[in-house]
Amino acid sequence: MKVSTLPLATAATLIQSSLAAPASQPPSYSGGSGNGTSGSDALAAYRAGQVQDAFLTAWNGYFTYAFPNDELHPISNTFSNSFGGWGASAVDAFSTAIVMELPDVIDTILNYIPTINFHQTAGGEEVSLFETTIRYLGGILAGHDLLTGPLSQYASNTTAVNALLGKAQELADVLKFAFNTTTGIPHNGLFVENQTYDTSDGNTNGIATIGTLVLEWTHLSDLLADTQYADLTQKAESYLLNPSPATSQPFPGLIGTNVNITSGQFLDASGGWVGGDDSFYEYLLKMYVYDPTRFSSYRDRWIAAADSTIQYLASHPSSRPDLTFVAEFEGTNLIYQSEHLACFDGGNFILGGLVLGEQKYTDFGLALVAGCEDTYNSTLTGIGPEVFQWTVGNANASCSDPDTTSCAGVPADQAAFYERAGFYITNSDYILRPEVIESFYYAYRATKDQKYRDWAWNAFVNINTTTRAGSGYAELTNVNAPGGGTKNDFQDSFLFAEVLKYSYLIQRPDAEYQVNDDGQNFFVFNTEAHPFQVARTNASVS
């Protein structure tokens, strides 16, 4: 199903007006009128249709050459199984196909999910509790919520729809042995066939992999009216909400990364809003969105972290003080480095501002969104890098350590780039990540400013153009080289779940599953962009 059918002349005009600059040039963006209404509606519908087409391109390649395995290798037309061999791309695509209203794709995935054998992995390989939760459990629960809720007209196979919740419970039952530890803090690396852990983890787990389970498992408990799943993840979360020792919290609300599974004690005081930490902070707020009655303490911890981030971690590059990035920390020392992964933070602050009615969080989030947009429009491909750094004050220092000889500084071959862009690239990969477009989505939903739709569209066009390869889309090795450098033969499942969903939804009108600018939401997205019905609208919740 296409979003809109436009007369040929109109479509041609929209194509001319909406395509980004060639990939070999930094893209130019229109400023937007700030309202996103009237004349922009047809343009938005056209753009949403183009995103649908990209989804179908990626899906058809995957379905032809890889389904029901986990990922497509689009250049060689082969496949791999990084997440158990249970069809990660299909399950990640499920909720996106539903909101895009694509019946054939919906039916294919819906009919497949009840057939998955979660008791056996491809080749007996290790699976991640975290990745399995956010992709599989999240994707199945979101499909259930959408097909029994606002998009129930696409529930063509009611038997399969009714089986989704039981399948989610089956998966949780397979995984729950992970929590059988002295503290209840789970191991992340699991062998499901013999119910054992990966013993090479050093008996440690991280705050993201511990703290990004609670939304999915609590929602499952609520839907089943069975508290066991919520209890497991909330007990593990309690060690993050009450960190010990006190030195593991160098700033109020900001905590270290690694936790000893046996003792529950933190092993460091390093972290930030980057990979390994990121979605712990994300879920503090989203648990409050999910149920403000039960999770007010999570809100309070998010507020503490957010306020400390604004006060202590906000940073402005020496060459571009108009930009705002969030630094990492080692104790109270700052590291002026960030990642594509961390660019979700603007959207999270914006959501916090909307839900809490605090404009300071929305404003800070919008500043972060603008900084991450700069990482896109500054490169030759118009796509941001995996990791980047900047300097403050002394232009030769890249961190705040008084011993600046330990700081790499701006590489000579990026000096001119740094002066213009405000950052320099330390990892130039692009692996089909969604976080920048995700934050554009929240910025648009909060402000309805057309420029955020334009920014998302330009990002989508550059991704669609530059990563297109063979039967789908492939990762890039250098976002600041013509054509993105060489390509890595891999189509990540979150292309379906996140990149294409956020690119689509930002161009679509209000709906029950969209984020609302009044702070009253009926759905909340998990970290893989799977939308869950919030607890207060769920009849199963007392």
C-alpha positions as CSV (number, residue, x, y, z in Angstrom):
1,M,0.0,0.0,0.0
2,K,1.4,3.4,-1.0
3,V,0.9,6.5,1.1
4,S,-0.2,8.7,-1.8
5,T,-0.6,8.8,-5.5
6,L,0.3,12.1,-7.1
7,P,-0.3,13.4,-10.6
8,L,2.9,13.0,-12.7
9,A,3.6,16.7,-13.0
10,T,3.2,17.2,-9.3
11,A,5.4,14.3,-8.5
12,A,8.1,15.6,-10.8
13,T,8.0,19.0,-9.1
14,L,8.3,17.4,-5.7
15,I,11.2,15.3,-6.7
16,Q,13.1,18.4,-8.0
17,S,12.3,20.3,-4.8
18,S,13.0,17.6,-2.2
19,L,16.1,15.7,-3.4
20,A,19.3,16.4,-1.4
21,A,22.5,17.7,-3.0
22,P,24.7,15.1,-4.8
23,A,26.4,12.8,-2.3
24,S,29.9,14.2,-3.2
25,Q,28.9,17.6,-1.9
26,P,27.8,18.7,1.6
27,P,24.0,18.8,1.4
28,S,22.1,22.1,1.6
29,Y,19.0,22.3,3.8
30,S,16.0,24.6,3.6
31,G,15.2,26.4,6.8
32,G,11.5,25.6,7.0
33,S,8.7,27.9,7.8
34,G,8.2,26.6,11.4
35,N,4.7,25.2,10.9
36,G,4.8,22.1,8.7
37,T,1.3,22.5,7.5
38,S,-0.8,23.2,4.3
39,G,1.6,23.2,1.3
40,S,4.0,20.9,3.0
41,D,1.4,18.1,3.4
42,A,1.7,16.8,-0.2
43,L,5.5,17.0,0.0
44,A,5.5,15.0,3.3
45,A,3.2,12.4,1.8
46,Y,5.5,12.1,-1.2
47,R,8.5,11.7,1.0
48,A,6.8,9.1,3.2
49,G,6.1,7.1,0.0
50,Q,9.7,7.2,-1.0
51,V,10.7,5.8,2.4
52,Q,8.2,3.0,1.9
53,D,9.8,2.2,-1.4
54,A,13.2,2.0,0.3
55,F,11.7,-0.3,3.0
56,L,10.3,-2.6,0.3
57,T,13.7,-2.6,-1.5
58,A,15.5,-3.7,1.7
59,W,12.7,-6.1,2.5
60,N,12.5,-7.8,-0.9
61,G,16.3,-8.3,-0.9
62,Y,16.2,-9.8,2.6
63,F,13.1,-12.0,1.8
64,T,14.6,-13.3,-1.4
65,Y,18.1,-14.1,-0.2
66,A,18.1,-14.3,3.6
67,F,14.6,-14.9,5.2
68,P,14.2,-16.4,7.8
69,N,17.8,-15.9,8.8
70,D,18.9,-12.8,10.7
71,E,20.6,-10.5,8.1
72,L,21.0,-10.0,4.4
73,H,24.4,-9.6,2.8
74,P,23.2,-7.5,-0.1
75,I,26.3,-7.5,-2.3
76,S,26.9,-11.3,-2.2
77,N,23.2,-12.1,-1.8
78,T,24.0,-14.3,1.2
79,F,23.0,-14.2,4.9
80,S,24.2,-14.4,8.4
81,N,22.8,-15.1,11.9
82,S,24.1,-12.7,14.5
83,F,21.1,-12.9,16.8
84,G,20.2,-16.6,17.1
85,G,19.0,-17.2,13.6
86,W,15.4,-16.5,14.5
87,G,14.8,-13.9,11.8
88,A,16.0,-10.7,13.4
89,S,15.4,-8.6,10.3
90,A,11.9,-9.9,10.0
91,V,10.9,-9.3,13.6
92,D,12.6,-5.9,13.6
93,A,10.7,-5.0,10.4
94,F,7.3,-6.1,11.9
95,S,6.2,-2.9,13.6
96,T,7.5,-0.8,10.8
97,A,5.5,-2.7,8.2
98,I,2.4,-2.3,10.4
99,V,2.7,1.5,10.7
100,M,3.6,1.7,7.0
101,E,0.4,-0.3,6.4
102,L,2.0,-2.9,4.1
103,P,-0.4,-5.9,4.3
104,D,1.7,-8.5,2.4
105,V,4.8,-7.8,4.5
106,I,2.7,-7.8,7.7
107,D,1.2,-11.1,6.9
108,T,4.5,-12.8,6.0
109,I,6.1,-11.8,9.3
110,L,2.9,-12.4,11.4
111,N,2.6,-15.9,10.0
112,Y,6.3,-16.6,10.6
113,I,6.7,-15.5,14.2
114,P,4.6,-18.4,15.7
115,T,6.9,-20.9,14.0
116,I,10.2,-19.6,15.6
117,N,11.9,-22.2,17.8
118,F,13.5,-20.0,20.6
119,H,14.9,-23.1,22.3
120,Q,17.5,-23.6,19.6
121,T,19.9,-21.1,17.9
122,A,21.6,-21.3,14.6
123,G,24.8,-23.3,15.2
124,G,24.3,-23.3,19.0
125,E,25.8,-19.8,19.1
126,E,25.7,-17.4,22.0
127,V,22.9,-14.8,22.1
128,S,22.7,-11.5,23.9
129,L,20.0,-11.0,26.5
130,F,20.0,-7.3,25.7
131,E,19.8,-7.6,21.9
132,T,17.3,-10.4,22.0
133,T,15.1,-8.4,24.4
134,I,15.1,-5.2,22.4
135,R,14.7,-6.8,18.9
136,Y,12.7,-10.0,19.4
137,L,10.7,-9.4,22.5
138,G,10.2,-5.8,21.6
139,G,9.2,-6.5,18.1
140,I,6.7,-9.1,19.0
141,L,5.1,-7.1,21.8
142,A,4.9,-4.0,19.5
143,G,3.2,-6.1,16.8
144,H,0.7,-7.4,19.4
145,D,-0.1,-3.9,20.6
146,L,-0.5,-2.4,17.1
147,L,-2.5,-5.3,15.7
148,T,-4.8,-5.5,18.7
149,G,-5.0,-1.7,18.9
150,P,-4.9,1.2,16.4
151,L,-4.0,-0.8,13.4
152,S,-6.2,-3.9,14.1
153,Q,-7.5,-3.8,10.5
154,Y,-4.3,-5.4,9.4
155,A,-4.7,-8.4,11.7
156,S,-5.7,-10.7,8.9
157,N,-4.8,-13.9,10.8
158,T,-6.4,-13.6,14.2
159,T,-5.0,-16.9,15.3
160,A,-1.4,-15.7,14.7
161,V,-2.1,-12.4,16.4
162,N,-3.5,-14.2,19.4
163,A,-0.3,-16.3,19.4
164,L,2.0,-13.3,19.6
165,L,1.7,-12.8,23.4
166,G,2.3,-16.4,24.1
167,K,5.4,-16.4,21.8
168,A,6.8,-13.4,23.7
169,Q,6.2,-15.3,27.0
170,E,7.9,-18.4,25.6
171,L,11.0,-16.3,24.7
172,A,11.1,-14.7,28.1
173,D,10.9,-18.1,29.7
174,V,13.8,-19.3,27.6
175,L,15.9,-16.3,28.6
176,K,15.0,-15.9,32.3
177,F,17.7,-18.2,33.6
178,A,20.1,-15.3,32.9
179,F,18.8,-13.7,36.2
180,N,19.7,-16.8,38.3
181,T,22.6,-15.0,40.1
182,T,23.2,-14.1,43.7
183,T,22.1,-10.5,43.1
184,G,19.6,-11.0,40.4
185,I,21.8,-9.0,38.0
186,P,21.8,-11.0,34.8
187,H,24.5,-12.3,32.6
188,N,24.2,-11.0,29.0
189,G,25.9,-13.7,27.0
190,L,23.6,-16.8,26.9
191,F,23.7,-20.3,25.5
192,V,20.0,-21.1,25.4
193,E,20.3,-24.8,24.5
194,N,22.0,-25.8,27.7
195,Q,20.9,-22.7,29.7
196,T,24.5,-21.6,30.5
197,Y,26.3,-18.2,30.5
198,D,29.3,-17.0,28.7
199,T,31.9,-17.3,31.4
200,S,34.3,-15.0,29.6
201,D,32.3,-11.9,30.7
202,G,34.5,-11.6,33.8
203,N,31.4,-11.8,36.0
204,T,30.5,-8.3,34.9
205,N,27.6,-6.6,33.0
206,G,27.1,-3.1,31.9
207,I,24.4,-0.5,32.7
208,A,22.9,-0.5,29.2
209,T,22.7,-4.3,29.0
210,I,21.3,-4.5,32.5
211,G,19.1,-1.4,32.3
212,T,17.5,-1.8,28.9
213,L,15.4,-4.8,29.8
214,V,12.9,-3.4,32.2
215,L,10.5,-1.8,29.7
216,E,10.0,-4.9,27.6
217,W,9.8,-7.4,30.5
218,T,7.5,-5.1,32.6
219,H,5.2,-4.7,29.6
220,L,5.1,-8.4,29.1
221,S,4.1,-8.9,32.8
222,D,1.4,-6.3,32.5
223,L,-0.1,-7.9,29.4
224,L,0.0,-11.4,31.0
225,A,-1.0,-10.1,34.5
226,D,2.0,-12.1,35.8
227,T,4.6,-10.1,37.7
228,Q,7.5,-12.5,37.5
229,Y,9.1,-10.9,34.4
230,A,8.8,-7.4,35.7
231,D,10.2,-8.5,39.1
232,L,13.3,-10.0,37.5
233,T,14.3,-6.9,35.6
234,Q,13.3,-4.4,38.2
235,K,15.4,-6.1,40.8
236,A,18.4,-5.9,38.5
237,E,17.6,-2.3,37.8
238,S,17.6,-1.5,41.5
239,Y,21.4,-1.8,41.6
240,L,21.6,1.0,39.0
241,L,19.1,3.2,40.7
242,N,21.1,2.9,43.9
243,P,24.7,2.7,42.8
244,S,27.4,1.6,45.2
245,P,30.0,2.6,46.0
246,A,29.3,6.3,46.1
247,T,32.4,7.0,44.0
248,S,30.7,5.3,41.1
249,Q,28.5,8.4,40.8
250,P,30.9,11.3,40.0
251,F,28.0,13.6,39.2
252,P,24.5,13.4,40.6
253,G,22.5,10.8,38.5
254,L,25.5,10.0,36.2
255,I,27.0,6.6,37.0
256,G,29.8,4.3,36.0
257,T,29.4,1.5,33.3
258,N,30.5,-1.9,34.6
259,V,28.9,-3.8,37.5
260,N,30.1,-6.9,39.3
261,I,27.3,-9.5,38.9
262,T,28.0,-11.3,42.2
263,S,28.3,-8.2,44.5
264,G,26.2,-5.6,42.6
265,Q,29.1,-3.2,43.1
266,F,30.2,-0.8,40.4
267,L,33.7,-1.3,39.1
268,D,34.3,2.2,37.6
269,A,33.1,5.7,37.4
270,S,33.3,6.2,33.7
271,G,30.5,6.7,31.2
272,G,28.3,9.1,29.4
273,W,25.4,8.9,26.9
274,V,27.4,6.7,24.6
275,G,27.2,3.0,23.7
276,G,27.3,0.8,26.8
277,D,25.5,3.4,28.9
278,D,23.0,5.1,26.5
279,S,19.8,3.3,26.8
280,F,20.0,3.0,30.6
281,Y,19.3,6.7,30.8
282,E,16.8,6.5,27.9
283,Y,14.7,3.9,29.8
284,L,14.7,5.9,33.1
285,L,12.5,8.4,31.3
286,K,10.6,5.9,29.2
287,M,9.5,3.9,32.2
288,Y,7.9,7.0,33.6
289,V,6.2,7.6,30.2
290,Y,5.0,4.0,30.3
291,D,3.5,4.3,33.8
292,P,4.0,7.5,35.8
293,T,2.4,6.0,38.8
294,R,4.7,3.1,39.3
295,F,7.9,4.6,38.0
296,S,8.2,8.1,39.5
297,S,11.6,7.1,41.1
298,Y,12.9,6.4,37.6
299,R,11.8,9.9,36.6
300,D,13.7,11.4,39.5
301,R,16.9,9.5,38.5
302,W,16.5,10.7,34.9
303,I,16.0,14.3,36.1
304,A,19.2,14.1,38.2
305,A,21.1,12.7,35.2
306,A,19.7,15.3,32.8
307,D,20.5,18.2,35.1
308,S,24.0,17.0,35.7
309,T,24.5,16.5,31.9
310,I,23.4,20.1,31.3
311,Q,25.6,21.4,34.1
312,Y,28.8,19.3,33.7
313,L,28.9,17.4,30.4
314,A,27.6,20.0,27.9
315,S,30.5,21.1,25.7
316,H,31.1,23.6,22.9
317,P,33.9,23.0,20.4
318,S,36.7,25.6,20.3
319,S,36.1,26.2,16.5
320,R,32.3,26.1,16.6
321,P,31.1,27.4,20.0
322,D,27.6,27.6,18.6
323,L,27.4,23.8,18.7
324,T,26.6,21.7,21.7
325,F,27.8,18.2,22.3
326,V,27.8,15.9,25.4
327,A,31.2,14.8,26.6
328,E,32.0,11.4,28.2
329,F,33.5,11.3,31.6
330,E,36.1,9.4,33.6
331,G,35.4,10.3,37.2
332,T,35.1,14.1,37.1
333,N,37.4,14.4,34.1
334,L,35.8,15.0,30.7
335,I,36.6,13.3,27.4
336,Y,35.5,15.4,24.5
337,Q,34.3,12.5,22.4
338,S,30.9,11.3,21.2
339,E,29.3,8.8,18.9
340,H,26.5,8.4,16.4
341,L,24.9,6.2,19.0
342,A,24.8,9.1,21.5
343,C,22.8,11.3,19.1
344,F,19.6,9.7,20.5
345,D,20.2,12.0,23.5
346,G,18.6,15.1,21.8
347,G,15.4,13.2,21.3
348,N,15.4,11.8,24.8
349,F,15.8,15.3,26.3
350,I,13.0,16.6,24.1
351,L,10.7,13.8,25.2
352,G,11.6,14.6,28.8
353,G,10.8,18.3,28.3
354,L,7.4,17.4,26.8
355,V,6.4,14.8,29.4
356,L,7.7,16.8,32.4
357,G,6.6,20.2,31.1
358,E,10.1,21.5,31.5
359,Q,11.2,23.7,28.6
360,K,14.8,23.6,29.6
361,Y,15.1,20.0,28.6
362,T,13.4,20.6,25.3
363,D,15.7,23.5,24.6
364,F,18.8,21.5,25.5
365,G,17.6,18.6,23.4
366,L,17.0,20.9,20.4
367,A,20.6,22.2,20.8
368,L,21.9,18.6,20.8
369,V,19.8,17.8,17.7
370,A,21.4,20.8,15.9
371,G,24.9,19.5,16.9
372,C,24.2,16.0,15.6
373,E,22.8,17.5,12.4
374,D,26.1,19.3,11.9
375,T,27.9,15.9,12.0
376,Y,25.7,15.0,9.0
377,N,25.9,18.1,6.9
378,S,29.6,18.5,7.3
379,T,30.7,15.3,5.6
380,L,31.0,14.6,1.9
381,T,28.2,12.0,2.1
382,G,25.9,14.0,4.3
383,I,26.0,11.2,6.8
384,G,27.6,11.4,10.3
385,P,30.5,9.3,11.5
386,E,30.5,6.5,14.1
387,V,32.8,8.4,16.5
388,F,34.0,12.0,16.6
389,Q,35.9,14.3,18.9
390,W,36.4,18.0,19.5
391,T,38.5,20.3,21.6
392,V,37.7,23.1,24.0
393,G,39.9,26.0,25.1
394,N,43.4,24.9,24.1
395,A,43.0,23.8,20.5
396,N,45.7,21.2,21.0
397,A,43.9,19.3,23.7
398,S,41.2,16.8,23.1
399,C,40.4,16.1,26.8
400,S,40.4,18.0,30.1
401,D,43.3,16.0,31.6
402,P,45.8,18.6,32.9
403,D,48.5,16.5,31.2
404,T,47.6,17.4,27.7
405,T,50.4,15.3,26.3
406,S,48.1,12.4,26.6
407,C,45.5,14.0,24.4
408,A,45.7,13.3,20.7
409,G,44.5,16.8,19.6
410,V,43.2,17.6,16.1
411,P,44.9,15.6,13.4
412,A,46.8,17.8,11.0
413,D,44.9,16.4,8.0
414,Q,41.6,17.3,9.6
415,A,42.5,20.8,10.8
416,A,40.6,22.7,8.1
417,F,37.7,20.3,8.5
418,Y,37.6,20.9,12.3
419,E,37.7,24.7,11.9
420,R,34.6,24.4,9.7
421,A,32.7,21.5,11.2
422,G,33.5,21.7,14.9
423,F,34.5,18.1,15.2
424,Y,37.1,15.7,13.8
425,I,36.4,12.1,12.8
426,T,38.1,9.2,14.7
427,N,35.9,6.4,13.3
428,S,34.5,7.1,9.9
429,D,32.1,4.1,9.6
430,Y,28.4,4.4,9.1
431,I,26.6,1.1,9.9
432,L,23.0,2.1,9.0
433,R,22.5,3.7,12.4
434,P,19.3,5.6,13.2
435,E,20.0,7.9,16.2
436,V,20.3,11.2,14.3
437,I,17.1,10.7,12.4
438,E,15.5,9.5,15.7
439,S,16.2,12.8,17.3
440,F,15.0,14.7,14.2
441,Y,11.7,12.9,14.7
442,Y,11.3,14.0,18.3
443,A,12.3,17.6,17.4
444,Y,9.6,17.7,14.8
445,R,7.0,16.1,17.0
446,A,7.7,18.7,19.7
447,T,7.9,21.8,17.5
448,K,6.2,21.0,14.2
449,D,9.0,23.0,12.6
450,Q,9.3,21.9,9.0
451,K,13.1,22.2,9.0
452,Y,13.3,18.9,11.0
453,R,11.4,17.1,8.4
454,D,13.8,18.6,5.8
455,W,16.8,17.5,7.8
456,A,15.4,14.0,8.1
457,W,14.6,13.9,4.4
458,N,18.1,14.9,3.5
459,A,19.6,12.3,5.8
460,F,17.3,9.7,4.3
461,V,18.1,10.6,0.7
462,N,21.9,10.5,1.5
463,I,21.6,7.1,3.2
464,N,19.3,5.8,0.5
465,T,21.7,7.0,-2.2
466,T,25.1,6.2,-0.7
467,T,24.4,2.9,1.1
468,R,22.4,1.3,-1.7
469,A,24.2,-1.9,-2.8
470,G,23.1,-5.0,-4.6
471,S,19.8,-6.3,-3.3
472,G,19.6,-3.9,-0.4
473,Y,21.7,-1.5,1.7
474,A,25.2,-1.9,3.0
475,E,27.4,-0.3,5.7
476,L,30.0,2.4,4.7
477,T,33.6,2.6,5.8
478,N,34.2,6.4,5.3
479,V,31.4,8.9,5.5
480,N,33.8,11.7,4.5
481,A,35.0,10.0,1.3
482,P,33.2,10.2,-2.1
483,G,30.6,7.5,-2.2
484,G,31.2,6.6,1.4
485,G,34.4,4.7,0.7
486,T,34.2,0.9,0.4
487,K,31.1,-1.0,1.5
488,N,30.7,-3.7,4.1
489,D,28.4,-6.4,2.8
490,F,25.9,-6.3,5.7
491,Q,22.3,-4.9,6.1
492,D,21.6,-4.4,9.8
493,S,18.2,-5.3,11.1
494,F,17.7,-1.9,12.7
495,L,17.6,-0.3,9.2
496,F,14.0,-1.8,9.2
497,A,13.2,-1.1,12.8
498,E,14.5,2.4,13.3
499,V,16.1,4.2,10.3
500,L,13.1,3.7,8.0
501,K,10.5,3.9,10.7
502,Y,11.6,7.3,12.0
503,S,12.2,8.5,8.4
504,Y,8.6,7.6,7.6
505,L,6.8,8.7,10.8
506,I,8.3,12.2,10.8
507,Q,6.6,12.8,7.5
508,R,3.2,11.3,8.6
509,P,0.4,13.1,10.4
510,D,-0.7,12.6,14.0
511,A,-1.6,9.0,15.0
512,E,-2.2,7.2,18.3
513,Y,1.3,5.7,18.1
514,Q,3.0,9.0,17.3
515,V,4.8,11.0,20.0
516,N,2.5,13.9,21.2
517,D,3.6,17.5,21.8
518,D,1.4,17.8,24.8
519,G,3.3,15.2,26.8
520,Q,0.4,12.8,26.9
521,N,1.4,9.6,25.0
522,F,-0.5,6.5,24.3
523,F,2.6,4.6,23.1
524,V,6.3,4.7,24.0
525,F,9.1,3.5,21.7
526,N,11.6,1.0,23.0
527,T,15.2,1.6,22.2
528,E,14.8,-0.4,18.9
529,A,11.9,1.9,18.0
530,H,9.2,-0.7,18.7
531,P,6.1,1.1,20.0
532,F,4.4,-0.2,23.1
533,Q,1.0,0.8,24.4
534,V,1.6,2.6,27.7
535,A,0.2,1.0,30.9
536,R,-2.6,3.4,31.6
537,T,-4.3,2.6,28.3
538,N,-3.8,-1.2,28.7
539,A,-6.9,-2.9,30.0
540,S,-4.8,-5.7,31.4
541,V,-3.2,-3.4,33.9
542,S,-5.0,-2.9,37.2
